[in-house]
Amino acid sequence: MFSSQQSTAPAPKKTVLVTGANGFLGHHLVAELHGRGHAVRALVRPGTPPLFPADWNVDYWEADLTQPATLAGAAEGCGTIIHAAALASVNPARNPALWAVNVEGTRAVLAEARRAAVGRLVYVGTANVFGFGTRENPGNETRPYAGTRYGLDYMDSKRAATDLVLDAVAREQLPAVLVHPTFMLGPEDVKPTSGALLLEIYRGNVPGYPSGGKNYVHVRDVATATVNALSQGRVGESYILGNENLSYREAFGLIAGLLGVAAPRWPVPAGLAQLYGTFSSWQARLTGRPGRLNAAMTAVANDGHYFGVEKARRELGMPQTPINQAITEAFAWFEAQRYV
């Protein structure tokens, strides 16, 4: 049963409120919590159908993060909150909706956490709110934000939301821990989101690879570490949740090999990629329709977004499932769901 006003029954303090429960990571968070015996209240958008098996007894709460009144009472009876809801669009690069969901939505969740006096809030951000590094000297939680250069509202809004949480910790002693995933792969990617990369390579729609790279992680490992953060980790601290640093050439080759298709062959020079991205941005302005890429996306692809995850491994027990397993499981799920 859904309710935008009150829960169907008082929940024990063990209950965890999960925002964004209908998302890629959200699905794995609810599964992980259920597996550990937690009661779960799943905050979802109005009109979302039931997402989980009936015998999990998930309590659904309908709310719109951009309408704070709909969140009133959502955390009643909950001991903790995992705030995983976010808008992750990067095309177009500038999008006011990102600020409404990622910043104002976080502000509303923080207000509900204060009202309910929860024992801990775990905020799910993104590793991109920190400065990245090289393979030899990867970025970490101490590196200052470097994303301003791209002009992406997604990154900028997530940095602003991170600052909101940190400010609440400093000024109001909110018991919050912040986790920041890298690029997640794995099963249950319904939209699909990051898994779209696998499908595009499988279909032969990625002829080349850009000059940069990034950190990849199994979504289930992120869920494990995030749930661990309900009782582990230090209040006010940030933790990058990731695993393997791979160049795009390495990552695309690995994906293609596991899927049994030809790997993208052509290196795309940084200058050419940026020229194409800039052209796409201008074309989008003229037509009013975003293209496949934009200048900000190609600028990101030209950089190496490499991160170290030692802190999360040490303090949150972050698992490190091999990325080839994440790719294999993701594609097997896509096949079972007839995406391919």
C-alpha positions in Angstrom: 0.0 0.0 0.0 1.2 3.5 -0.9 0.8 6.6 1.2 1.9 10.2 0.8 0.6 11.1 4.2 1.4 8.4 6.7 2.8 4.9 7.0 0.3 2.0 7.2 1.7 1.1 10.7 4.2 2.4 13.1 7.7 1.0 12.2 10.3 -0.2 14.7 13.4 1.9 15.1 15.3 -0.7 13.0 13.5 0.6 9.9 15.7 2.3 7.3 14.2 5.0 5.1 15.7 4.6 1.6 15.2 7.5 -0.9 15.6 6.6 -4.5 14.6 3.0 -3.8 13.4 2.7 -7.5 16.9 3.5 -8.9 19.8 1.2 -10.0 21.6 1.5 -6.7 18.4 1.8 -4.7 17.2 -1.7 -5.7 20.5 -3.2 -4.4 20.3 -1.1 -1.2 16.8 -2.5 -0.4 18.0 -6.0 -1.2 21.0 -5.7 1.0 19.0 -4.2 3.9 16.4 -7.0 3.6 19.1 -9.6 3.6 20.4 -8.3 6.8 17.0 -8.3 8.5 16.2 -4.6 8.3 12.8 -3.3 7.8 12.7 -0.9 4.9 10.6 2.1 4.0 11.1 2.9 0.3 10.6 6.5 -0.7 9.5 6.5 -4.4 8.0 8.9 -6.8 4.1 9.1 -6.9 2.6 6.5 -9.1 5.6 4.0 -8.8 4.3 0.4 -8.8 5.5 -2.0 -6.1 9.2 -2.8 -6.8 10.1 -5.7 -4.5 8.7 -9.1 -3.5 5.6 -8.9 -1.4 7.2 -11.1 1.3 9.9 -8.5 1.9 7.2 -6.3 3.5 8.7 -3.1 2.1 6.7 0.0 3.3 6.3 2.3 0.3 6.1 6.1 0.8 5.3 8.3 -2.2 7.0 11.7 -2.3 8.4 14.2 -4.6 11.8 15.6 -3.5 11.0 18.9 -5.1 7.8 19.2 -2.9 9.1 19.1 0.7 5.6 18.8 2.2 5.3 15.3 0.7 8.2 14.2 2.8 6.7 15.2 6.1 6.6 12.2 8.3 8.5 9.9 5.9 11.1 9.1 8.5 8.7 8.7 11.4 9.7 5.5 13.2 12.9 5.1 11.2 16.2 4.9 13.0 18.3 5.7 10.0 18.1 7.2 6.4 20.0 6.3 3.3 19.5 9.2 0.9 20.3 7.8 -2.5 17.8 9.7 -4.7 19.3 11.9 -7.3 19.0 13.1 -10.9 22.1 12.1 -12.8 21.5 13.6 -16.3 24.5 15.1 -18.1 22.8 15.9 -21.4 22.0 18.8 -21.6 24.9 20.0 -19.5 22.8 22.7 -17.9 19.5 21.6 -16.4 17.6 23.4 -13.6 15.9 20.1 -12.6 19.2 18.8 -11.3 19.4 21.6 -8.8 15.8 21.1 -7.7 16.3 17.4 -7.1 19.9 17.1 -6.0 20.2 20.2 -3.9 16.7 21.2 -2.8 15.7 17.6 -2.5 18.7 16.9 -0.2 17.7 20.0 1.8 14.2 18.5 2.3 15.6 15.1 3.4 18.0 16.8 5.9 15.0 18.6 7.3 13.1 15.3 7.7 16.2 13.7 9.3 16.3 16.5 11.9 12.6 16.3 12.6 12.7 12.5 13.1 16.0 12.7 15.1 17.4 9.7 13.2 20.5 8.0 14.6 22.4 8.3 11.3 21.9 9.5 7.7 24.0 8.1 4.9 24.2 10.5 2.0 25.0 9.0 -1.4 27.0 11.4 -3.5 29.5 10.8 -6.4 33.2 10.5 -6.5 33.2 13.4 -9.0 32.8 15.9 -6.2 36.5 15.3 -5.4 39.6 16.0 -7.5 40.6 13.1 -9.6 44.2 12.0 -10.3 46.4 9.7 -12.4 46.6 5.9 -12.3 49.9 6.3 -10.3 48.5 9.0 -8.0 44.7 8.7 -8.0 42.4 11.2 -6.4 41.0 10.8 -3.0 38.6 12.3 -0.4 41.1 15.1 0.4 41.4 16.5 -3.2 39.4 19.7 -3.8 36.5 19.7 -6.3 37.8 19.9 -9.9 34.5 19.6 -11.8 33.8 23.3 -12.2 35.8 23.3 -15.4 33.2 21.1 -17.2 30.1 23.2 -16.8 28.0 20.2 -15.8 25.1 20.9 -13.5 25.1 17.3 -12.4 28.6 17.6 -10.9 28.1 21.1 -9.6 24.7 20.2 -8.0 26.1 17.1 -6.3 29.0 19.1 -4.9 26.5 21.7 -3.6 24.4 18.9 -2.0 27.6 17.4 -0.4 28.3 20.8 1.1 24.8 21.0 2.5 25.3 17.7 4.3 28.7 18.7 5.6 27.3 22.0 6.8 24.5 20.2 8.7 27.1 18.0 10.4 29.3 21.0 11.4 26.5 23.4 12.5 23.9 21.0 13.8 25.8 17.9 14.7 23.7 15.9 12.2 25.0 12.3 12.5 25.8 11.9 8.7 28.3 9.8 6.8 28.9 10.5 3.1 29.6 7.8 0.5 30.6 8.6 -3.1 30.4 5.9 -5.7 32.4 5.8 -8.9 30.9 4.3 -12.1 28.7 1.4 -11.1 28.0 -1.7 -13.2 25.9 -4.8 -12.4 22.5 -6.3 -12.8 19.1 -4.8 -12.2 19.9 -1.6 -14.3 16.3 -1.2 -15.5 16.5 2.2 -17.4 19.4 1.3 -18.2 21.8 3.9 -16.8 25.5 3.0 -16.7 24.7 -0.3 -18.2 23.8 1.4 -21.5 27.6 1.4 -22.2 27.6 -2.4 -22.4 24.6 -2.4 -24.7 26.1 0.2 -27.0 29.4 -1.7 -27.3 27.5 -5.0 -27.9 25.5 -3.4 -30.7 28.7 -2.0 -32.3 27.7 1.6 -31.7 31.1 2.6 -30.2 33.7 2.6 -32.9 36.4 4.3 -30.9 37.6 5.2 -27.4 38.4 8.6 -25.9 41.8 9.4 -24.3 40.7 9.4 -20.6 39.5 6.8 -18.2 37.6 6.3 -14.9 37.1 4.1 -11.9 34.6 1.2 -12.1 32.8 -0.7 -9.3 30.2 -3.4 -8.9 26.9 -1.9 -7.8 26.4 -4.6 -5.2 29.8 -3.6 -3.5 28.5 0.0 -3.3 25.3 -1.2 -1.7 27.2 -3.3 0.8 29.5 -0.4 1.8 26.6 2.0 2.0 24.6 -0.2 4.3 27.8 -0.8 6.4 28.0 3.0 6.8 24.8 2.9 8.9 27.0 1.6 11.7 30.5 2.0 10.5 32.6 4.9 9.4 33.0 8.3 11.1 30.4 11.0 11.2 31.2 13.9 8.9 33.6 11.8 6.8 33.4 11.1 3.1 34.2 7.7 1.5 34.9 7.1 -2.2 33.3 3.7 -3.2 35.1 2.3 -6.2 37.4 -0.4 -7.4 39.3 -0.6 -10.6 40.9 2.3 -12.5 40.8 1.6 -16.3 41.5 3.7 -19.3 38.6 3.7 -21.8 40.7 1.6 -24.1 41.1 -1.0 -21.4 37.5 -0.9 -20.2 35.9 -1.0 -23.7 38.3 -3.9 -24.6 37.4 -5.8 -21.5 33.6 -5.3 -22.1 33.8 -6.3 -25.7 35.9 -9.4 -24.9 33.4 -10.6 -22.2 30.4 -9.9 -24.5 32.1 -11.7 -27.5 32.1 -8.7 -29.9 34.8 -6.7 -31.6 36.4 -4.1 -29.4 36.3 -0.4 -30.4 39.4 0.0 -32.6 40.0 3.7 -33.0 41.6 6.1 -30.5 39.8 9.4 -30.6 42.3 12.3 -30.1 41.3 14.7 -27.4 41.2 17.7 -29.7 38.9 15.9 -32.2 36.6 14.7 -29.4 36.3 18.2 -28.0 35.6 19.6 -31.5 32.8 17.1 -32.0 31.4 17.8 -28.5 31.4 21.6 -29.2 29.7 21.1 -32.5 27.0 18.9 -30.8 26.4 21.5 -28.2 25.9 24.2 -30.8 23.6 21.9 -32.8 21.5 21.3 -29.7 21.1 25.0 -29.1 20.0 25.5 -32.7 17.5 22.6 -32.8 16.4 22.5 -29.2 17.2 18.8 -29.1 20.2 17.4 -27.2 22.5 15.2 -29.3 24.3 12.1 -28.3 27.1 14.1 -26.7 27.9 17.7 -25.7 31.1 19.6 -25.0 31.1 18.9 -21.3 30.7 15.2 -21.8 33.7 15.0 -24.2 35.8 17.1 -21.9 35.1 14.6 -19.1 35.9 11.7 -21.4 39.3 13.3 -22.3 40.3 13.3 -18.6 41.4 10.4 -16.4 39.0 10.3 -13.5 41.0 7.9 -11.4 40.4 7.4 -7.7 41.8 5.5 -4.7 39.4 3.7 -2.4 41.7 2.7 0.5 39.7 4.7 3.1 36.4 2.9 2.2 38.0 -0.5 2.2 39.6 0.2 5.6 36.7 1.9 7.4 33.6 0.6 5.7 34.7 -2.9 4.7 34.3 -2.0 1.0 34.2 -5.3 -1.0 36.2 -5.4 -4.3 34.4 -7.7 -6.7 36.3 -7.9 -10.0 34.8 -5.7 -12.7 34.7 -8.5 -15.2 32.2 -10.1 -12.9 30.1 -6.9 -12.7 30.1 -6.8 -16.5 29.2 -10.5 -16.9 26.3 -10.2 -14.4 25.0 -7.0 -15.9 24.9 -8.4 -19.4 23.4 -11.7 -18.3 20.6 -9.7 -16.6 20.1 -7.7 -19.8 19.8 -10.9 -21.8 17.3 -12.4 -19.3 15.2 -9.3 -19.5 15.4 -9.3 -23.3 17.2 -6.0 -23.7 19.4 -7.8 -26.3 
